[in-house]
């Protein structure tokens, strides 16, 4: 073989090595993006969870006899803060959303509560947080889709076992009634 052929083979091998490294790194980056997306969901759910005690206390001041509603919110909040894994977090998120709907429905029966500046501010913060939760869910599911496509298609399916990267679960809420953001009326 002449020198030119050896150089061309060397360049081809070098390009192949860089391509292989690029494929491996792409899968790792996609996996990190999915982890980041799930972490953002948890951050927003924690923010929502932090708002709940203030909201409950405000409503309690006006509607002290609505004990069952408060208990549902407290139980749902506890479940949400202790959930781990995509499916557990999604289920707890749905349960908490349902409990919050009940709490906000209670407010409809109390005009003084609806007129409270503190309650209004908490409702606005909750509404903003619900929007952030929805965006975080969407971002997570988008990154999961990209990762899953990369893992099941060529060449990603060759490199996925090497990178210890696999398909991930989408963030889905089981109860169709929980798929809507709670309605907050002012």
N, C-alpha and C positions, 0 to 999 in steps of 0.2 A: 504494500500500500504506500501511496505517496503521502507527502506531508499535508497536502491540501485535503485529502480525504480524511486523514486523522484529525485535522483541525475541525472539519465539518462534523465529524462524528462526535468530537469533544463538545462542540457548541450545541449539537442536538441533545446530547446527554445532559449538559448543563441546563438547557431550557426545560427539559423534561423534569429534572430535579426541582427547578424553581416552580414549575407548574404543580408538581406534587405537593410541595410545601404550601403553595397558595391554596390548593384545595383543602388540605388539612387545616390550615389557619382559618379558612372561610367557615368551615363547620364549627370550629371552636368559637369564633366570633358570633355566629348565629346562636349558639347555645348560650353564650353570655348575654346576648340581647334578650332571649326568652327569660332568663333569670332576672334580668333588670326589669322587664315588663311585669313579671309577677311581683317583684319587690315594690313597684310603683302602685300596684293594686293594693298591696298590704299597707302601704303608707297612707293611701286615701281612705281605706277602711278604718285604719287607726284614727285618722283625723275625724271621721264620722263618729267613731266610737267615743272619742274624747268630747264631742259636742253633746252626746246623749244625756249624760248626767245633768248638765245645765238645763237642757230642754225638759227633762223629766221633772226637775225641781221647780221650774217655772210653771209647768202645767199643774203640778201638785198643789201649788199655792191657790189655784183657782178651781181645781176639780179634785179635791182630796178623796172623794168617794169612788173614784175610778181605779181602785186598787188592782183589779185584774189586768187592766191595760198596762199599768206600770210594771207589774210583775212580768208580763210577757216581754216587755222591752228589756228589763234587767236580765232575764234568762237568755234572751237572744243576744244581747251584748256580751254576756259571759261566754256564750258559745262561739261568737265571732272572734273574740280576743284570744281564745285558746285553740282555734282551728289551725291545722297544718295541712299542707298539700292542696293541690288545686281543687279537687272535688270537695274536700271538707270545707275549705274556705268559701267556695261557691255556694254550698248548701247553707252554711252559717250566714253568709251575706244575704241570701234569699229570705231566710227566717227573720233576720234583723230588719230587712226592708219591709216585710209584712207587718212586723210589730210597730215600726215607725208609722206606717200608714194608719194603724189603729190609734196611735197616740195623736197624730195630727187630725184624725177624724173627731177625736174627743174635743179638740179645740173649737170645732165648728159650733158646738153647743154652748160655748161660753164667750159672749161678745166682749166682755171685759178682758179676757185672755187674748183674744184676737187683736184688741186695741193696745195691748201691752207692748211698749217699745222693746223691752228685753226679748219677748217672745218673737216679735217681728224680726229682730236682728238674728236670733237663733235660727229662725226659719230660712232667712236669706243665706246664712252660712251653710245650713244643711243642704239647701238647694244647690249652691255653688259646689259643695263637696260631692253631691250626687252626680253632677256633671263631670267632675274630675274623675270619679270612680268609673263612670261610663267610658270616658276617654281612655283611662288606664286599661280597662278590660279590652277595648278595641285594639289598643297598641299591643297588648299581650297576645291576643288572638292573631293579629297580623304577623307578629314575629314567630309565633308557633307555626303558622301556615308556611312561612318562608323556610323555616328550619325543616319542617316535615317534608316539604317538597325537595329540599336538598338531600335529605337522608334517604329518600326512596328513589331518587333518579340517579342515573349514571352521570358523573363519576362519584357523586357523593355517597352512594350506597357501598362503594368499595372502601372509601376512607372513613365512613362513620364508625365501624368497629375499631379501627385503629385509634381514632380520636375519642373513643368511648362516648359517642354522642348518639342518641336515639330519638325517635319520634316522641313528641310531648303531647300532653292532653290539652285540649282547648278549655277555656274558662266558660262553663255553661251553667246557667241557673236552671234547675230542674222544673220548678213550678212556673208555667207560662204567665201566671198572674204577677210573678215577681220580675218579669222582664221589663216592666215599665218603671220609670222613675216615679217615686211617690209624688202625688199632686200636692203642692203646697199652695194654699190660697191665702191671699192677703186681704 
